[in-house]
Amino acid sequence: MEKLLKIKDVAEVLGINPHSVYRLIYQREIPFVKLGRNIRFKESQISSWINKGSHDNITDRKRAVNTARG
């Protein structure tokens, strides 16, 4: 069975406070699982989400630089 992370764990991994994790959940920007009333995160999905975000940020920066160059 895959390891499930709590909100506090994800906040530590991302370097943000738990309130910000709740905001990401509310905005449906981060993958999560509901187990009854509890919110958990699959470790593999969080890793993929982080990697995807990193790639998107790099791609966006390159696109902005190329646009600025004309």
Stockholm file with secondary structure:
# STOCKHOLM 1.0

chainA/1-70         MEKLLKIKDVAEVLGINPHSVYRLIYQREIPFVKLGRNIRFKESQISSWINKGSHDNITDRKRAVNTARG
#=GR chainA/1-70 SS CCCEECHHHHHHHHTSCHHHHHHHHHTTCSCCEEETTEEEEEHHHHHHHHHHHHHHHHHHHHHHHHHHHC
#=GC SS_cons        CCCEECHHHHHHHHTSCHHHHHHHHHTTCSCCEEETTEEEEEHHHHHHHHHHHHHHHHHHHHHHHHHHHC
//
